[in-house]
Amino acid sequence: MKQIFKLVTTASAALLVACGGGGGGQTAATPASPASPAVPLSTAATLVTSVPPASYTGQAAIASAVWNAERSQCGFGLLSQNPALDGAAAAHASYSVISGTVAHEEISGQPGFTGETPASRIAVKGYAGTGSTVSEVMTGVNGAILSSAGNYAIRSLLSAPYHLRAMVDSYRDVGMAFGNGSVGSPFVGDLGYQTAASPQLIAGSDVKTYPCDGSAGVFPELRSETPNPVPGRDLAINPIGTPVLVRVRDGNTLVVKTTSMVQLSNGAAIPLRPTVTAANDPNRVNGIGYIRANEAYFAPDSALAPNSQYQVTVTGTNNGVDFSRTFIFTTGIRG
């Protein structure tokens, strides 16, 4: 089984790339400081709590349902299906099958070409506007897990910290598609919000996590991501446990002070790696990393047990105000 994760985030002219997978060998583009979304003066939540039913079928329908269920469960708001983003995702998934690659870039003149970059492809399909912010995530699914590709694609991306932060970010719209290759099915998810709509935001006083209280079916481990969240460590041989992301409102500053995780079946304390923040992200380039000032993550230093409950406690400050969160999530089986 081979998996490949890809992530591109474009905010105005800023470009952020994280890619990964069993194949390895690819280098992330230099991260740039993302453009800050226009944050309303009010600090009330602007989360989307209701969207029209999606029209996806097959594994894409499952992916859509799982993605929105996980976002809703943890308080990040729902994503609305957008036909322009669907078109961009479907076109790039088809290109990936034809070219035999899982990459964000397309080559002009090649069969199936739509646009060189995610932003250009999305614009070609009609999703554009001054200040619009878009993202693209990709993963390759093949082998025995094809029959559960929808669930696997989403949960794989949610178990990889640099991808997780995009999956629950402040976008409003989504388009997605699987390519139908003879060997595997590349999954493409395109996200965005347009200037007129603005991002959907959690309340200024809120602290959200993923996973969160009641999350179930969480993959127990991470075996691959590029850039590698633990540089120098071969995650395929020595995986880490699934990460816990902590987020506050865009524009706020998060400080995580303490973290702990306990396996409820035996009371064992789980060894955790140091919390990763905007200041100490090991994949910073010229001082700029993938993690922003309003978010942080921490992860177990080894794989968690499947089908097990874990209690997490995290304390810190949100814009200088103390907080403490305790919650229980349940792992599933990867694959």
N, C-alpha and C positions, 0 to 999 in steps of 0.2 A: 504494500500500500504506500502510495506517495501523495503527499499533500504539498501544495504551494500556496503561500499567502502573498497577496499583493495589496498595497494601499497607496493611494495618491489623494492628497487633499490640496485643493487650490482655493485660496482666499484672495480674490483680486489677482495680483501678480505673484503672490507667494506660492511656493511649491514645497510640499512635504511628501516624501516618499518613504514607505517602509515596505519591504518585500521579503518573502521568505519561503521556505519549504524544504522538502526532503532533497530536492535537487541541489540547493545551495548554489554558491559560486556567484551570486549576484550582489552588486554593491548598491546600497541606497544612495539616492541623490542627496546632495548637500541640503540639509534642512534650512528653511528660511523662517524668519519670525513671521507668524501668521497675522493677517490683518485682523484687528479686533472687531467683532460684530458691533453694530450700533445697539447699545444697551439702553432701553427706555429709562427715564428718570425714576419711574415707579419700580419698586423691587418686588411687586407681586408676581406670582407665577404666571407665565403665558403658555402653559403646556396644552398640547392638543389632546383632548380626551375622547374625541369621537371622529371617525373618518368613514367615508363611504366604503362599502364592501369591495375588496380587491377582486379583480377578474382573472387572476392567475389560475393556471391549471397544473396538474401533475406536481412535480417536486418543487417548482417555483411557488405554488400555492402553499405548500408546507413551509418553505423557507420564509415566505411573507408572514404566515401565521406565527411561527416561532419567534421571528425577529420582533414583531410588534408585541407579542405576549411578554417577552423578556423586558422590553423597554417599559411597557405599562406596569408590570409587576414591580419594577424598581423605581418608578416615578420619573422616567425620562421623557414621557409623552409619546404619542403614536406618530407613525409615518404614513403619509397619504400617497397612494399609487399615482404616479405621474406619467402620462403617455409619452412625453418627450424623453424622459429619463429611461422609460422602458425601451424606447426605440434605440437609444444610445447603448444601453446594456446589451440588447439583443444583437445589435450590429457588431459590437466588439466581441461578444461570445462567439459569434459565427466566424469572425476573422481569426480568433484564437484557434478554432478547430481547423480552419483551412490552412493556417500557417504552422500549426503544430506547436504553438508557443503559448505560454501564459505570461503575458507582459502587458504593461499599460500602453506602450508605444506601438504605433502602427507605421508601416513603411509605405509611403506614397507610391502608387502604381501597382502594388501587390493586390491579388484578388481579395475582394471584400473590404478594401480600404474605405474608411469613413473620415478619419481625421487622425493626425499624428498623436495628439494628446487627449486625455479624458475631457478637458475643457473644450477643446475644439470639436470633439465628437458630439458632446452635449449641446453645444451651440448650433451645430449643423442640424440637429434634431429639433431645434426651436426652444431650448431652455437656456435663456441668456438674459442678461440685463446688467446694467452698471452696478457693481458691488455684489452681484450674485456670488454665492459661495457654493462650491461643489466638491464632492469627494467621490472616489471610486475604490472599492475593495474587490479583491479577486481571490479565489481559491480554486485549486484543481481537485476534483473528486473522481476516483476510479476504483477498480477492483470490486471487492465484495460489498463495499459500502455504497455502491451506486443506487441500490434499492432504497436507501435512506439518505440520499444526497441532500435533500432539502434541510433536514434536521442537522446533518453532519456539517454542512457548509457553514451554517449560522453558528452552531456551537463551537466549531473549530476557531472561527474568527473571534468569538467572545472569550476564548481561552488564551488568546495571544494579546499581551498588554497594549502594544502599539496599535493593534487593530481594534481591540475592545474600546479604546477611547473614542475612536471614530464611530463605531457601531452605536454608541449611546449618546453621541454628541447632539448639538442643538439644531439639527436639520429638521425640515418639515416634510420634504418630498422624497420619494424613493422610486427607483425603477430597477428591475432585476431580471436576469435571464440565465438559463443554463444553455451551453452549447451541446450539441449532440454529436460527439466524436466517436470513432470506432473503439478507442481505448478508454477515454474518460470524458467527463463533462466539466468544462471550466464554468465556474459560477462568477457572474459579474453583478455587483450591486453599485448603482450610482445614486448618490444622495445630493440634496441641495436645498437651499432656500433662496428666494429672490428678495431683492431690496424692499419691495413694497410690503412683503409679508413679515420680514425680519425673522431672526431665529426664535425658536420656542425655548423659553428659559424657566429654570426652576426658581422658586422664591429666594430672595436674597438671604433669608435666614436658614434655608434648608441645607442639609448635607445628605447627599445621595451616595449609594454604593452599588456596585455590581461585582459579584452576586449580592443579593439583599435578603431580608427575612422572607422565608418561604420559597426562595429559588430552588428548583429541583432539576435533576438531569444535567447538572453542571459537569462538564468534562473534568476529570480529576487531575489532569496533567497537561503540560505543554512540552511537545517534543521538537518543535521547530518554529522559528521566527527569524526574519532578517529585517532590520538589524537585530542581532542576537541580544536579547535583554540581559544575558549574562556573558559578556564577551570572553572568549577563550574556552567556554564550556560547551561540549558536544551534547546538546539537549536530546538528540536521538538516542544516545547511550545513557545519559545521566539527566533525565528530565527534571523540571521543577513542577511544583503544584500549580494549579490554576490560580491566576492572579486575582487580587481583590482591588478594584478601582474605587477611589473616593473622589467625589466631585462636589464642588460648590458652584454657585452661579457664575456665568461668564463675567469677567471683570472683577470678581472677588479674589482674595488671596487665601489659599488654604495652607495651614501648617498642621502636619500630622505629628503628634507627640509620642503616642504609645500604640502598639498593636499586639494582639494576641489571638491565637486560634487553638481550640481544644476539640479533639475528637470525642463526641458524646458517648460513644459505645464503651469506651474504656477510661475516659478522663485524661488521656494523654495530651500533653502540651505539644503542639506542632512547632518545630523550629522554623522560624521565618527569616527570610532575607531582609536586609535593610530596605526601608521605604525609599522608593524612587520618586524624585520630584523634579521640577524644572531646573533646580540648582545643581542636582547631582546625576541627572540622566547620563548613563555611561556612553550614550551614543550622541552626545552633543558635538556639534561642529561649529567652531568659532564661537563657542559659548551658547549656542542655540540648540535646544533639544527637541524631542518630540512631545514631551510632557509639558503642559502649560501650568501657569501659576495657580490656576483654580482646580488643579487635579493632582493626584499622586496615586501610586499603587504599591502594594507589597505582595509577596508571594511565598508560599512554603518552599523550603530548600529541597524538597523531594516530592515525588508524586503522592497525591492523596489516595486513600483507599476508595474503590468504586462503591456505589450504593451505600454511602455512609453520611452521617450528619456531622456537621462541624459548627461550633459556636465561635463567632468572631467578635472581638471588642476592639474598637478604635477610638482614640481620643485626640483632640487637637483644638485648633481655633479656626473659625471662619470669619475673616476680616477682624481678627482680634477677639472674637467672642468664643468662649470655651464651648465645646460640644463633646458628647460621648455617645457612641452608638454601639449597641449589642444586637446581633442577629444570628439566625441559624439558617444554613443552606444545606442542601443534600446533593451529593455527587451522583452521577449516573455511570454509564459505561461508555468509553470512547469508541466510536464506530457504530 
